[in-house]
Amino acid sequence: MDKWDHRFMQMAHLVATWSSCYRKGRNIGAVIVKNKRVMTTGYNGAPAGIETCKQKGRCLRDELKIPSGTRQELCYAIHAEQNAIIQAAKLGISIDGATLYCTHQPCSVCAKIIVNSGIVRVVYENPYPDEFSALFFKEANISLEHYEVDR
């Protein structure tokens, strides 16, 4: 990892602070970069015009006792990676050949979207309990790199 990886991972952490997730420790941020230029960012939160979990003051997943890494469809939030890719599409920005920096390892649903978006490298800091996602990256020859902070 180089200084650019460190800089973009710092940005992903900043973007994560914008999350509208009610669950403690589940603020996720993503930054898509191409040629050392930020293309788009994303954080986990409710779709535009939908009341967020923070606004509701509750988490549906907690209420239903859904374990992390499962049943992603039962959540008001769109994942950070999905939001970053959606923004690229909405703005007409090509992310083919880009790198995705994310505070957490993408889930298998996000992995499939990342594969089809043309992203070629994924750098994440925190692991996620979804081993299936790594298989998608491996089969698609997408570099999946664990970023470790020097402490």
C-alpha positions in Angstrom: 0.0 0.0 0.0 1.2 3.5 -0.8 0.5 7.0 0.4 -2.3 7.3 -2.2 -4.0 4.3 -0.7 -3.7 5.8 2.7 -5.2 9.2 1.5 -8.2 7.6 -0.2 -8.9 5.3 2.7 -8.9 8.4 5.0 -11.5 9.9 2.6 -13.6 6.7 2.8 -13.6 7.1 6.6 -14.7 10.8 6.3 -17.5 9.8 3.9 -18.6 7.1 6.4 -19.4 9.8 8.9 -22.3 10.9 6.6 -24.0 7.5 7.1 -27.6 7.4 8.3 -27.3 3.9 9.7 -28.7 3.6 13.2 -26.6 0.6 14.1 -23.5 1.3 16.2 -20.3 0.7 14.3 -22.0 0.2 10.9 -21.1 3.6 9.3 -19.6 2.6 6.0 -17.9 4.8 3.4 -16.7 4.2 -0.1 -14.6 6.2 -2.6 -14.1 5.3 -6.3 -10.9 6.5 -7.7 -9.4 6.4 -11.2 -6.0 7.7 -12.1 -5.6 9.2 -8.6 -8.8 11.2 -9.1 -11.9 10.8 -7.0 -14.8 9.9 -9.3 -17.6 9.4 -6.7 -18.3 8.6 -3.1 -21.0 6.7 -1.3 -22.1 5.9 2.2 -24.7 3.6 3.6 -28.1 5.2 4.0 -31.7 5.2 3.0 -32.6 6.0 -0.6 -33.3 9.7 -1.5 -36.7 10.8 -0.1 -37.0 7.9 2.3 -36.8 8.5 6.1 -33.5 7.2 7.4 -33.1 4.8 10.4 -31.5 7.6 12.4 -34.6 9.8 11.7 -36.8 6.8 12.7 -34.7 6.2 15.8 -34.6 2.5 15.3 -33.0 -0.3 13.2 -35.3 -2.8 11.5 -32.4 -5.4 11.4 -32.0 -5.1 15.2 -35.7 -5.4 15.8 -35.8 -8.5 13.7 -32.6 -9.9 15.2 -30.9 -10.3 11.8 -27.3 -11.2 12.1 -24.7 -9.2 10.2 -23.8 -10.5 6.8 -27.3 -12.0 6.1 -30.6 -10.9 4.6 -29.3 -7.6 3.2 -32.7 -7.0 1.6 -34.2 -6.4 5.0 -32.7 -3.0 5.6 -33.6 0.6 4.6 -30.1 1.4 3.7 -28.3 1.2 0.4 -24.7 0.0 0.8 -21.9 2.6 0.4 -20.4 0.7 -2.6 -23.8 0.6 -4.3 -24.3 4.4 -3.7 -20.9 5.2 -5.1 -21.6 3.2 -8.2 -25.1 4.6 -8.6 -23.7 8.1 -8.4 -21.3 7.3 -11.2 -24.1 6.0 -13.4 -26.4 9.0 -12.5 -23.6 11.5 -13.3 -22.4 9.7 -16.5 -18.9 9.0 -15.0 -17.0 5.9 -16.3 -15.6 3.8 -13.5 -14.2 1.1 -15.8 -10.7 0.3 -14.6 -11.2 2.2 -11.2 -10.3 1.3 -7.6 -12.9 1.2 -4.9 -11.8 2.1 -1.4 -14.2 1.0 1.3 -14.1 1.0 5.1 -15.5 -2.5 5.1 -15.1 -5.5 2.8 -18.0 -5.6 0.3 -20.8 -8.1 0.7 -21.6 -10.6 -2.0 -24.5 -8.4 -3.4 -22.1 -5.5 -3.7 -19.4 -7.8 -5.1 -21.6 -8.7 -8.0 -22.3 -5.1 -8.8 -18.7 -4.2 -8.5 -17.7 -6.9 -10.9 -20.2 -5.6 -13.5 -19.2 -2.0 -13.0 -15.7 -2.5 -14.3 -13.9 -1.8 -11.1 -10.6 -3.7 -11.1 -9.3 -3.2 -7.5 -11.0 -3.2 -4.2 -9.2 -2.0 -1.0 -11.0 -2.4 2.3 -10.0 -2.1 5.9 -12.5 -4.0 8.0 -13.5 -7.6 7.2 -17.1 -8.6 6.7 -18.7 -12.0 7.5 -19.4 -12.9 3.8 -16.8 -15.2 2.4 -18.9 -15.7 -0.8 -18.0 -12.1 -1.9 -14.3 -13.0 -2.1 -15.1 -15.8 -4.6 -16.7 -13.3 -7.0 -13.6 -11.1 -6.9 -11.3 -14.0 -7.4 -13.2 -15.4 -10.4 -13.5 -12.0 -12.0 -9.7 -11.3 -11.4 -10.5 -8.3 -9.3 -7.8 -7.5 -6.8 -9.2 -7.6 -3.3 -6.7 -6.0 -0.8 -6.9 -5.7 2.9 -5.7 -2.3 4.0 -4.1 -2.5 7.4 -3.5 0.7 9.4 -0.1 1.1 11.0 -0.8 1.4 14.7 
